[in-house]
Amino acid sequence: MKQLFFILAITGLSSIFISPRVVAQNELLSFNSPAKHIYKYYEVDEQPEFPGGMEKLIQYIDDHLAYPVPARENAVEGKVRVIFTVAEDGKTEDVKILRSLEYGCDAEVIRIIKYMPTWAPGIKDGKQVKTKVVLNVRFDLGL
């Protein structure tokens, strides 16, 4: 029977079960336009939040994440680290794998992130802002 464990990263190398790490990135929209800022976790007044908070995020992942058959057949265990943006409207976008596990695990994590419900976006100075979120999703067969 499959068992999936989810570790949410809060700092660079340490992982805990409490909140996601939010990081920064700058994007140039065009040659003549100013940079559009994606905020760091310590720059926002309120971090993005999954509807219902962390407990509901873990439940969502548990309910929707399937252990890929190739990973199960090859006894692959470990974690996939994913980074994505919570946009001003709360939708997830720009999903990228930071630490790959392969055997279908990366694609499965990307799938569930892309189809997540709308988050409460990050808030800076009373305005909704784009914010990066990093999650670690652990695949464990529990053998």
Contacts in CASP RR format, 6 or more apart in sequence:
PFRMAT RR
TARGET T0000
AUTHOR 0000-0000-0000
METHOD contacts of the structure
MODEL  1
MKQLFFILAITGLSSIFISPRVVAQNELLSFNSPAKHIYKYYEVDEQPEF
PGGMEKLIQYIDDHLAYPVPARENAVEGKVRVIFTVAEDGKTEDVKILRS
LEYGCDAEVIRIIKYMPTWAPGIKDGKQVKTKVVLNVRFDLGL
2 67 0 8 1.000
2 72 0 8 1.000
2 141 0 8 1.000
2 142 0 8 1.000
3 140 0 8 1.000
3 141 0 8 1.000
3 142 0 8 1.000
4 61 0 8 1.000
4 62 0 8 1.000
4 65 0 8 1.000
4 67 0 8 1.000
4 137 0 8 1.000
4 138 0 8 1.000
4 139 0 8 1.000
4 140 0 8 1.000
5 138 0 8 1.000
5 140 0 8 1.000
6 17 0 8 1.000
6 58 0 8 1.000
6 61 0 8 1.000
6 62 0 8 1.000
6 135 0 8 1.000
6 136 0 8 1.000
6 137 0 8 1.000
6 138 0 8 1.000
7 15 0 8 1.000
7 16 0 8 1.000
7 17 0 8 1.000
7 79 0 8 1.000
7 136 0 8 1.000
7 137 0 8 1.000
7 138 0 8 1.000
8 15 0 8 1.000
8 16 0 8 1.000
8 17 0 8 1.000
8 18 0 8 1.000
8 19 0 8 1.000
8 20 0 8 1.000
8 21 0 8 1.000
8 54 0 8 1.000
8 57 0 8 1.000
8 135 0 8 1.000
8 136 0 8 1.000
9 15 0 8 1.000
9 16 0 8 1.000
9 20 0 8 1.000
9 21 0 8 1.000
9 81 0 8 1.000
9 134 0 8 1.000
9 135 0 8 1.000
9 136 0 8 1.000
10 16 0 8 1.000
10 18 0 8 1.000
10 19 0 8 1.000
10 20 0 8 1.000
10 21 0 8 1.000
11 21 0 8 1.000
12 21 0 8 1.000
15 136 0 8 1.000
17 54 0 8 1.000
17 58 0 8 1.000
18 54 0 8 1.000
19 47 0 8 1.000
19 54 0 8 1.000
20 47 0 8 1.000
20 48 0 8 1.000
20 54 0 8 1.000
20 133 0 8 1.000
20 134 0 8 1.000
20 135 0 8 1.000
21 41 0 8 1.000
21 133 0 8 1.000
21 134 0 8 1.000
22 39 0 8 1.000
22 40 0 8 1.000
22 41 0 8 1.000
22 44 0 8 1.000
22 47 0 8 1.000
22 48 0 8 1.000
22 131 0 8 1.000
22 132 0 8 1.000
22 133 0 8 1.000
22 134 0 8 1.000
23 40 0 8 1.000
23 41 0 8 1.000
23 83 0 8 1.000
23 132 0 8 1.000
23 134 0 8 1.000
24 37 0 8 1.000
24 38 0 8 1.000
24 39 0 8 1.000
24 40 0 8 1.000
24 43 0 8 1.000
24 132 0 8 1.000
25 38 0 8 1.000
25 85 0 8 1.000
25 132 0 8 1.000
26 35 0 8 1.000
26 36 0 8 1.000
26 37 0 8 1.000
26 38 0 8 1.000
27 35 0 8 1.000
27 36 0 8 1.000
27 38 0 8 1.000
28 35 0 8 1.000
28 36 0 8 1.000
29 35 0 8 1.000
29 36 0 8 1.000
36 130 0 8 1.000
37 129 0 8 1.000
37 130 0 8 1.000
38 85 0 8 1.000
38 129 0 8 1.000
38 130 0 8 1.000
38 131 0 8 1.000
38 132 0 8 1.000
39 122 0 8 1.000
39 124 0 8 1.000
39 129 0 8 1.000
39 130 0 8 1.000
39 131 0 8 1.000
39 132 0 8 1.000
40 132 0 8 1.000
41 47 0 8 1.000
41 131 0 8 1.000
43 124 0 8 1.000
44 122 0 8 1.000
44 123 0 8 1.000
44 124 0 8 1.000
44 129 0 8 1.000
44 131 0 8 1.000
45 122 0 8 1.000
45 123 0 8 1.000
45 124 0 8 1.000
45 125 0 8 1.000
45 126 0 8 1.000
46 120 0 8 1.000
46 122 0 8 1.000
46 123 0 8 1.000
47 122 0 8 1.000
47 131 0 8 1.000
48 86 0 8 1.000
48 90 0 8 1.000
48 119 0 8 1.000
48 120 0 8 1.000
48 121 0 8 1.000
48 122 0 8 1.000
48 131 0 8 1.000
48 133 0 8 1.000
49 119 0 8 1.000
49 120 0 8 1.000
50 56 0 8 1.000
50 57 0 8 1.000
50 60 0 8 1.000
50 116 0 8 1.000
50 117 0 8 1.000
50 119 0 8 1.000
51 117 0 8 1.000
51 118 0 8 1.000
51 119 0 8 1.000
51 120 0 8 1.000
60 112 0 8 1.000
60 116 0 8 1.000
60 117 0 8 1.000
61 112 0 8 1.000
61 137 0 8 1.000
64 112 0 8 1.000
64 115 0 8 1.000
65 108 0 8 1.000
65 109 0 8 1.000
65 112 0 8 1.000
65 137 0 8 1.000
66 108 0 8 1.000
67 139 0 8 1.000
67 141 0 8 1.000
68 103 0 8 1.000
68 104 0 8 1.000
68 105 0 8 1.000
68 107 0 8 1.000
68 108 0 8 1.000
70 76 0 8 1.000
70 103 0 8 1.000
70 104 0 8 1.000
71 101 0 8 1.000
71 103 0 8 1.000
71 104 0 8 1.000
71 105 0 8 1.000
71 139 0 8 1.000
72 141 0 8 1.000
74 103 0 8 1.000
75 141 0 8 1.000
75 143 0 8 1.000
76 101 0 8 1.000
76 102 0 8 1.000
76 103 0 8 1.000
76 105 0 8 1.000
76 139 0 8 1.000
77 138 0 8 1.000
77 139 0 8 1.000
77 140 0 8 1.000
77 141 0 8 1.000
77 142 0 8 1.000
78 101 0 8 1.000
78 105 0 8 1.000
78 138 0 8 1.000
78 139 0 8 1.000
78 140 0 8 1.000
79 99 0 8 1.000
79 101 0 8 1.000
79 136 0 8 1.000
79 137 0 8 1.000
79 138 0 8 1.000
79 139 0 8 1.000
80 97 0 8 1.000
80 99 0 8 1.000
80 100 0 8 1.000
80 101 0 8 1.000
80 105 0 8 1.000
80 106 0 8 1.000
80 109 0 8 1.000
80 136 0 8 1.000
80 137 0 8 1.000
80 139 0 8 1.000
81 97 0 8 1.000
81 98 0 8 1.000
81 99 0 8 1.000
81 134 0 8 1.000
81 135 0 8 1.000
81 136 0 8 1.000
82 95 0 8 1.000
82 96 0 8 1.000
82 97 0 8 1.000
82 98 0 8 1.000
82 109 0 8 1.000
82 110 0 8 1.000
82 113 0 8 1.000
82 134 0 8 1.000
82 135 0 8 1.000
82 136 0 8 1.000
82 137 0 8 1.000
83 95 0 8 1.000
83 96 0 8 1.000
83 98 0 8 1.000
83 132 0 8 1.000
83 133 0 8 1.000
83 134 0 8 1.000
84 92 0 8 1.000
84 93 0 8 1.000
84 94 0 8 1.000
84 95 0 8 1.000
84 96 0 8 1.000
84 113 0 8 1.000
84 132 0 8 1.000
84 133 0 8 1.000
84 135 0 8 1.000
85 92 0 8 1.000
85 93 0 8 1.000
85 94 0 8 1.000
85 130 0 8 1.000
85 131 0 8 1.000
85 132 0 8 1.000
85 133 0 8 1.000
86 92 0 8 1.000
86 119 0 8 1.000
86 121 0 8 1.000
86 122 0 8 1.000
86 130 0 8 1.000
86 131 0 8 1.000
86 132 0 8 1.000
86 133 0 8 1.000
87 93 0 8 1.000
87 121 0 8 1.000
87 130 0 8 1.000
88 121 0 8 1.000
88 128 0 8 1.000
88 129 0 8 1.000
88 130 0 8 1.000
89 118 0 8 1.000
89 121 0 8 1.000
89 128 0 8 1.000
90 118 0 8 1.000
90 119 0 8 1.000
90 120 0 8 1.000
90 121 0 8 1.000
90 128 0 8 1.000
91 118 0 8 1.000
91 119 0 8 1.000
92 113 0 8 1.000
92 114 0 8 1.000
92 116 0 8 1.000
92 119 0 8 1.000
95 110 0 8 1.000
95 113 0 8 1.000
95 114 0 8 1.000
97 106 0 8 1.000
97 109 0 8 1.000
97 110 0 8 1.000
98 134 0 8 1.000
99 136 0 8 1.000
100 106 0 8 1.000
101 139 0 8 1.000
105 139 0 8 1.000
109 137 0 8 1.000
113 135 0 8 1.000
121 128 0 8 1.000
121 129 0 8 1.000
121 130 0 8 1.000
121 131 0 8 1.000
122 128 0 8 1.000
122 129 0 8 1.000
122 131 0 8 1.000
123 129 0 8 1.000
END
